[in-house]
C-alpha cells in the first residue's frame, strides 16, 4: 500500500490516506490498524477514520495521526511524501458500530484523535444508512484542535447530526459550549430514552464519561468504550 495524501488536520495531527491499489480490505466502522513505514520501524495502532463505504467507493483508508516525538509512526508522519510505501496490518478491535441493532438513537463522545473511529461510525451510519438519530459531543483544548470540525458542522446544518462542541481552553470568540465534556453537556443529549453510546478520547474522558452516562440512566451495556 502507498501514501496518496498527507495533510495537516490540526496543529498536532495529520490526516493521511493510503491507497489499497486493488487489495481487498474489509473492516467495520470503529476498527483500527497498525501502521509502519518499513519492516525495521516500530508500527503503531491508529483507528481508521474513513467509513467502509468510503473505502469501497474510493479505494483508500484514512487515518488521523497524532504527530509525536516517539520512535513510532507518529514521529515520522510529517515527513512522509506521496507515493511512500506503507505497511498496514489487517483491521483489529472490537470497538465497532453494530452490524444490526434495534437502537434508533446514537450518541458519540470524543476528544483528541479519539474522534477518528467516531467519525468512521458516523459516516457509516449516514451512508449505510442506519435508521435513527445521531449526536456528537466533541471536546478539544483550543478551537484549532477540532479535527473534522468543518465536516461535522456541515452535517449539523443539514440536520443529519446533533453537534455539541465544547472547549476546555482559551478561545476569545468561541460561541459554543465550554468545559470538559460532562454532565451538563450530556444531559440534553441523553434525554429520556437512553441512546447507544460510543466513547473514545483521552484517559480522563474514558474514566469519567461512562459513569456520567450511567448516572443519567444509560445502562452499562449501552455504553461502548474504545478498546483494541
C-alpha positions in Angstrom: 0.0 0.0 0.0 1.2 3.6 -0.6 0.5 7.0 0.8 -1.6 9.2 -1.5 -2.4 12.1 0.7 -0.8 13.7 3.8 -2.3 17.0 5.0 -2.3 18.9 8.3 -5.6 18.3 10.1 -4.9 20.3 13.3 -1.7 21.8 14.8 -0.9 18.4 16.3 -2.3 15.9 13.8 -2.1 14.8 10.2 -4.8 13.3 8.0 -3.4 10.7 5.8 -4.9 8.5 3.1 -3.4 5.2 2.0 -4.3 3.6 -1.4 -5.2 0.0 -1.4 -4.2 -0.4 -5.0 -6.8 -3.0 -5.6 -6.1 -5.1 -2.5 -9.1 -6.3 -0.6 -9.5 -4.7 2.8 -12.7 -5.3 4.7 -13.3 -3.7 8.1 -16.0 -2.5 10.4 -16.6 1.2 11.4 -14.5 1.8 14.5 -11.7 -0.7 13.9 -8.0 0.1 13.9 -4.8 -0.9 12.1 -1.1 -0.9 12.8 0.9 1.5 10.5 4.6 1.3 9.8 7.0 2.8 7.2 9.1 -0.4 6.8 9.9 -3.6 8.5 12.5 -2.0 10.7 10.4 0.8 12.1 8.1 0.4 15.0 4.5 0.1 13.9 1.7 1.8 15.9 -2.1 1.3 16.1 -4.4 4.0 14.7 -8.1 4.0 14.4 -9.4 4.0 10.8 -11.2 7.4 10.3 -12.8 6.5 6.9 -16.1 4.6 6.7 -16.1 1.2 5.0 -18.4 2.7 2.4 -15.9 5.4 1.6 -13.1 2.8 1.2 -15.2 0.7 -1.1 -16.0 3.8 -3.2 -12.6 5.4 -3.4 -10.1 2.6 -2.7 -8.3 4.3 0.2 -8.1 4.2 4.0 -8.0 7.4 6.0 -6.3 7.8 9.4 -5.9 10.7 11.8 -2.3 10.5 13.2 -1.0 12.5 16.2 2.4 14.0 15.5 4.6 13.0 18.4 8.2 12.6 19.4 8.3 8.9 19.9 10.1 6.4 17.7 6.9 5.2 16.2 4.9 6.2 13.1 3.7 9.5 14.6 7.3 10.8 14.8 7.8 10.3 11.0 4.4 11.1 9.6 5.0 14.8 8.9 7.9 13.9 6.5 6.2 11.2 4.6 5.6 12.1 0.9 3.0 11.0 -1.6 3.9 7.6 -3.0 5.7 6.3 0.1 5.1 2.6 0.6 3.5 1.9 3.9 2.8 -1.3 5.9 -0.8 -1.6 7.1 -1.9 -4.5 9.3 -5.3 -6.3 9.0 -8.1 -4.5 10.8 -8.5 -5.2 14.5 -10.6 -4.2 17.5 -14.0 -4.8 19.0 -14.9 -1.1 19.4 -17.3 -1.1 16.4 -20.7 0.1 15.2 -23.1 -2.9 15.5 -23.9 -4.6 12.2 -27.5 -4.9 13.4 -29.3 -3.1 16.3 -32.7 -2.2 17.4 -31.4 1.1 18.8 -32.6 4.3 17.0 -30.6 6.8 18.9 -26.8 7.0 18.9 -24.6 9.2 21.0 -20.8 9.7 20.3 -18.5 11.3 22.8 -14.9 12.1 21.7 -11.8 14.1 22.2 -8.3 14.3 20.6 -7.6 11.6 18.0 -10.3 9.6 19.6 -12.6 11.3 17.1 -11.2 9.1 14.3 -13.2 5.9 15.0 -16.3 8.0 15.9 -16.0 9.8 12.5 -15.9 6.4 10.8 -19.1 5.3 12.7 -21.0 8.5 12.0 -20.2 8.4 8.3 -21.1 4.7 8.1 -24.4 5.3 9.9 -25.2 8.1 7.4 -24.1 6.2 4.2 -25.4 2.7 5.1 -27.9 4.2 6.0 -28.8 3.3 9.6 -32.2 4.4 10.7 -32.2 6.8 13.7 -30.7 9.9 15.0 -27.0 10.8 15.6 -25.5 13.1 18.2 -21.8 14.0 18.8 -20.3 15.7 21.9 -16.7 16.7 20.9 -14.2 18.2 23.2 -10.9 20.0 22.4 -8.5 22.3 24.2 -8.4 25.1 21.6 -10.6 25.7 18.5 -7.9 24.7 16.1 -7.8 21.2 17.5 -11.3 20.1 16.3 -10.3 17.7 13.5 -13.2 17.2 11.0 -14.9 20.2 12.6 -15.9 21.7 9.3 -17.4 18.3 8.2 -19.3 17.9 11.4 -20.7 21.4 11.3 -21.9 20.8 7.7 -23.7 17.6 8.8 -25.3 19.6 11.7 -26.5 22.3 9.3 -28.0 19.6 7.1 -29.9 18.1 10.1 -28.0 14.8 9.9 -26.2 15.3 13.2 -26.8 17.0 16.6 -23.4 18.5 17.4 -22.1 19.9 20.6 -18.5 21.3 20.6 -17.0 22.1 24.0 -13.8 23.9 24.6 -11.6 23.2 27.6 -9.0 26.0 26.9 -8.9 29.6 25.7 -11.0 30.9 22.8 -11.9 34.5 22.8 -14.5 34.3 20.0 -15.8 30.8 20.9 -19.6 30.6 20.6 -20.2 27.0 21.6 -20.0 25.1 24.9 -17.2 25.3 27.3 -15.6 23.0 29.9 -14.7 19.3 29.9 -17.3 17.0 28.5 -19.6 16.1 31.4 -23.0 16.0 33.0 -24.2 19.4 31.8 -23.4 18.6 28.1 -24.6 15.0 28.2 -28.0 15.6 30.0 -29.9 17.1 27.0 -28.2 14.6 24.6 -29.2 11.6 26.6 -32.8 12.7 27.2 -35.5 10.4 28.4 -34.6 7.5 26.1 -31.1 6.2 26.7 -29.1 6.1 23.4 -26.5 3.6 22.4 -23.2 5.4 23.3 -19.7 5.3 22.0 -16.8 6.9 23.9 -13.3 7.5 22.7 -10.8 10.1 23.8 -8.1 11.0 26.4 -7.7 8.8 29.5 -9.7 11.3 31.7 -12.6 11.1 29.3 -12.6 7.3 29.2 -12.5 7.2 33.0 -15.3 9.7 33.6 -17.8 9.7 30.8 -19.2 6.1 31.2 -20.0 6.7 34.9 -21.7 10.0 34.0 -23.8 8.3 31.3 -24.8 5.7 33.8 -25.9 8.4 36.3 -28.2 9.7 33.6 -29.9 6.3 33.2 -27.9 4.8 30.4 -27.5 1.0 31.1 -23.9 -0.1 31.1 -24.5 -2.5 28.3 -25.4 0.5 26.1 -22.0 2.2 26.7 -19.2 1.2 24.3 -15.7 2.4 25.0 -12.6 2.2 22.8 -10.5 -0.9 23.1 -8.3 -2.8 20.6 
